[in-house]
Amino acid sequence: QVQLVESGGGLVQAGGSLRLSCAASRSIFSFNTMDWYRQPPGKQREFVARLTSGGLKIYADSVKGRFTISRYDAKNTVYLQMNSLSPEDTAVYYCSARDGTYWGQGTQVTVSS
C-alpha cells in the first residue's frame, strides 16, 4: 500500500503562485506515472498534469505554460509549481500514482480575484 500526502495549498490572490507537494510513503521511482488532478467546486475531477517515469510531461490546455510538474526522487516527492493563478484555478488538488491506483486526500487551493 502506498500513501500520498499533498501539501502546499492555501489562499492566494490572482496572479500569484503556489507550489504543491505530494509526498509518497515509498519510492516513486518505480511508478510509471505521477499525476495531478483537481476538482473545482461543484464540478467533476479533472486532469491537470502528468509526469511519466521516462520524464515526459503532459499538461491540460488550461494550465499549459503556467503550471510545471516535477519530481525529486530522493524525497519521494512530486511537485506542482503553479504560476499566474486565476480564480478559475480554485479547486481541491489531488496527487495520484500509477495511473490512478493510489490517491492522496487532496489540498485546497483558493484564488481570490
Contact map, one row per residue, 1 for C-alpha under 8 A:
11100000000000000000000000000000000000000000000000000000000000000000000000000000000000000000000000000000000000000
11110000000000000000000111000000000000000000000000000000000000000000000000000000000000000000000000000100000000000
11111000000000000000000111000000000000000000000000000000000000000000000000000000000000000000000000000111000000000
01111100000000000000011110000000000000000000000000000000000000000000000000000000000000000000001100000111100000000
00111110000000000000111100000000000000000000000000000000000000000000000000000000000000000000001000000001110000000
00011111000000000001111000000000000000000000000000000000000000000000000000000000000000000000011000000001111000000
00001111100000000001110000000000000000000000000000000000000000000000000000000000000000000000000000000000011000000
00000111110000000111100000000000000000000000000000000000000000000000000000000000000000000000000000000000001000000
00000011111000000111000000000000000000000000000000000000000000000000000000000000000000000000000000000000001111000
00000001111100000000000000000000000000000000000000000000000000000000000000000000000000000000000000000000001111000
00000000111110000000000000000000000000000000000000000000000000000000000000000000000000000000000000000000000011110
00000000011111011100000000000000000000000000000000000000000000000000000000000000000000000000000000000000000011110
00000000001111110000000000000000000000000000000000000000000000000000000000000000000011000000000000000000000000111
00000000000111110000000000000000000000000000000000000000000000000000000000000000000111100000000000000000000000111
00000000000011111000000000000000000000000000000000000000000000000000000000000000001111000000000000000000000000000
00000000000111111100000000000000000000000000000000000000000000000000000000000000001110000000000000000000000000000
00000000000100111110000000000000000000000000000000000000000000000000000000000000111110000000000000000000000000000
00000001100100011111000000000000000000000000000000000000000000000000000000000000111000000000000000000000000000000
00000001100000001111100000000000000000000000000000000000000000000000000000000011110000000000000000000000000000000
00000111100000000111110000000000000000000000000000000000000000000000000000000011110000000000000000000000000000000
00001111000000000011111000000000000000000000000000000000000000000000000000001111000000000000000000000000000000000
00011110000000000001111100000000000000000000000000000000000000000000000000001110000000000000001000000001000000000
00011100000000000000111110000000000000000000000000000000000000000000000000111100000000000000000000000000000000000
01111000000000000000011111110000000000000000000000000000000000000000000000011000000000000000000000000000000000000
01110000000000000000001111100000000000000000000000000000000000000000000000010000000000000000000000000000000000000
01100000000000000000000111110000000000000000000000000000000000000000000000010000000000000000000000000000000000000
00000000000000000000000111111100000000000000000000000000000000000000000010010000000000000000000000000000000000000
00000000000000000000000101111110000000000000000000000000000000000000000010011000000000000000000000000000000000000
00000000000000000000000000111110000000000000000000001000000000000000000010010000000000000000000000000000000000000
00000000000000000000000000111111000000000000000000001000000000000000000000000000000000000000000000000000000000000
00000000000000000000000000011111110000000000000000011000000000000000000000000000000000000000000011000000000000000
00000000000000000000000000000111110000000000000000011100000000000000000000000000000000000000000011100000000000000
00000000000000000000000000000011111000000000000001111000000000000000000000000000000000000000000011100000000000000
00000000000000000000000000000011111100000000000001110000000000000000000000000100000000000000001111100000000000000
00000000000000000000000000000000111110000000001111100000000000000000000000000000000000000000001110100000000000000
00000000000000000000000000000000011111000000001111000000000000000000000000000001000000000000111100000000000000000
00000000000000000000000000000000001111100000111110000000000000000000000000000000000000000000111100000000000000000
00000000000000000000000000000000000111110000111100000000000000000000000000000000000000000011110000000000000000000
00000000000000000000000000000000000011111011110000000000000000000000000000000000000000000011100000000000000000000
00000000000000000000000000000000000001111111100000000000000000000000000000000000000000001111000000000000000000000
00000000000000000000000000000000000000111110000000000000000000000000000000000000000000000110000000000000000000000
00000000000000000000000000000000000000011111000000000000000000000000000000000000000000000000000000000000000000000
00000000000000000000000000000000000000111111100000000000000000000000000000000000000000000000000000000000000000000
00000000000000000000000000000000000000110111110000000000000000000000000000000000000000000000000000000000000000000
00000000000000000000000000000000000011110011111000000000000000000000000000000000000000000000000000000000000000000
00000000000000000000000000000000000011100001111100000000000000000000000000000000000000000000000000000000000000000
00000000000000000000000000000000001111000000111110000000000100000000000000000000000000000000000000000000000000000
00000000000000000000000000000000001111000000011111000000001100100000000000000000000000000000000000000000000000000
00000000000000000000000000000000001110000000001111100000111100000000100000000000000000000000000000000000000000000
00000000000000000000000000000000111100000000000111110001111000000000100000000000000000000000000000000000000000000
00000000000000000000000000000000111000000000000011111011110000000000110000000000000000000000000000000000000000000
00000000000000000000000000000011110000000000000001111111100000000000000000000000000000000000000000000000000000000
00000000000000000000000000001111100000000000000000111111000000000000000000000000000000000000000000000000000000000
00000000000000000000000000000001000000000000000000011111000000000000000000000000000000000000000000000000000000000
00000000000000000000000000000000000000000000000000111111100000000000000000000000000000000000000000000000000000000
00000000000000000000000000000000000000000000000001111111110000000000000000000000000000000000000000000000000000000
00000000000000000000000000000000000000000000000011110011111000000000100000000000000000000000000000000000000000000
00000000000000000000000000000000000000000000000011100001111100000000000000000000000000000000000000000000000000000
00000000000000000000000000000000000000000000000111000000111110110000000000000000000000000000000000000000000000000
00000000000000000000000000000000000000000000001110000000011111110000000000000000000000000000000000000000000000000
00000000000000000000000000000000000000000000000000000000001111110000000000000000000000000000000000000000000000000
00000000000000000000000000000000000000000000000000000000000111110000000000000000000000000000000000000000000000000
00000000000000000000000000000000000000000000000100000000001111111110000000000000000000000000000000000000000000000
00000000000000000000000000000000000000000000000000000000001111111110000000000000000000000000000000000000000000000
00000000000000000000000000000000000000000000000000000000000000111111000000000000000000000000000000000000000000000
00000000000000000000000000000000000000000000000000000000000000111111000000000000011110000000000000000000000000000
00000000000000000000000000000000000000000000000000000000000000111111100000000001111000000000000000000000000000000
00000000000000000000000000000000000000000000000000000000000000001111110000000011110000000000000000000000000000000
00000000000000000000000000000000000000000000000011100000100000000011111000000111100000000000000000000000000000000
00000000000000000000000000000000000000000000000000100000000000000001111100000111000000000000000000000000000000000
00000000000000000000000000000000000000000000000000000000000000000000111110011110000000000000000000000000000000000
00000000000000000000000000000000000000000000000000000000000000000000011111111100000000000000000000000000000000000
00000000000000000000000000111000000000000000000000000000000000000000001111111000000000000000000000000000000000000
00000000000000000000000000000000000000000000000000000000000000000000000111111000000000000000000000000000000000000
00000000000000000000001000000000000000000000000000000000000000000000000111111000000000000000000000000000000000000
00000000000000000000001111111000000000000000000000000000000000000000001111111100000000000000000000000000000000000
00000000000000000000111100010000000000000000000000000000000000000000001111111110000000000000000000000000000000000
00000000000000000000111000000000010000000000000000000000000000000000111100011111000000000000000000000000000000000
00000000000000000011110000000000000000000000000000000000000000000001111000001111100000000000000000000000000000000
00000000000000000011100000000000000100000000000000000000000000000011110000000111110000000000000000000000000000000
00000000000000001111000000000000000000000000000000000000000000000011100000000011111000000000000000000000000000000
00000000000000001111000000000000000000000000000000000000000000000111000000000001111110000000000000000000000000000
00000000000000111100000000000000000000000000000000000000000000000110000000000000111110000000000000000000000000000
00000000000001111000000000000000000000000000000000000000000000000100000000000000011111000000000000000000000000000
00000000000011111000000000000000000000000000000000000000000000000100000000000000011111101000000000000000000000100
00000000000011100000000000000000000000000000000000000000000000000000000000000000000111111100000000000000000000111
00000000000001000000000000000000000000000000000000000000000000000000000000000000000011111100000000000000000001111
00000000000000000000000000000000000000000000000000000000000000000000000000000000000001111100000000000000000000100
00000000000000000000000000000000000000010000000000000000000000000000000000000000000011111110000000000000000011100
00000000000000000000000000000000000000011000000000000000000000000000000000000000000001111111000000000000000111100
00000000000000000000000000000000000001111000000000000000000000000000000000000000000000001111100000000000000111000
00000000000000000000000000000000000001110000000000000000000000000000000000000000000000000111110000000000011110000
00000000000000000000000000000000000111100000000000000000000000000000000000000000000000000011111000000000011110000
00000100000000000000000000000000000111000000000000000000000000000000000000000000000000000001111100000011111000000
00011100000000000000010000000000011110000000000000000000000000000000000000000000000000000000111110000011010000000
00010000000000000000000000000000011110000000000000000000000000000000000000000000000000000000011111111111000000000
00000000000000000000000000000011111000000000000000000000000000000000000000000000000000000000001111111110000000000
00000000000000000000000000000011110000000000000000000000000000000000000000000000000000000000000111111100000000000
00000000000000000000000000000001111000000000000000000000000000000000000000000000000000000000000111111100000000000
00000000000000000000000000000000000000000000000000000000000000000000000000000000000000000000000111111110000000000
00000000000000000000000000000000000000000000000000000000000000000000000000000000000000000000000111111110000000000
01110000000000000000000000000000000000000000000000000000000000000000000000000000000000000000000111111111000000000
00110000000000000000000000000000000000000000000000000000000000000000000000000000000000000000011110011111100000000
00111100000000000000010000000000000000000000000000000000000000000000000000000000000000000000011100000111110000000
00011100000000000000000000000000000000000000000000000000000000000000000000000000000000000000010000000011111000000
00001110000000000000000000000000000000000000000000000000000000000000000000000000000000000001111000000001111100000
00000111110000000000000000000000000000000000000000000000000000000000000000000000000000000001110000000000111110000
00000000110000000000000000000000000000000000000000000000000000000000000000000000000000000111100000000000011111000
00000000111100000000000000000000000000000000000000000000000000000000000000000000000000001111100000000000001111100
00000000111100000000000000000000000000000000000000000000000000000000000000000000000000101110000000000000000111110
00000000001111000000000000000000000000000000000000000000000000000000000000000000000011111100000000000000000011111
00000000001111000000000000000000000000000000000000000000000000000000000000000000000001100000000000000000000001111
00000000000011000000000000000000000000000000000000000000000000000000000000000000000001100000000000000000000000111
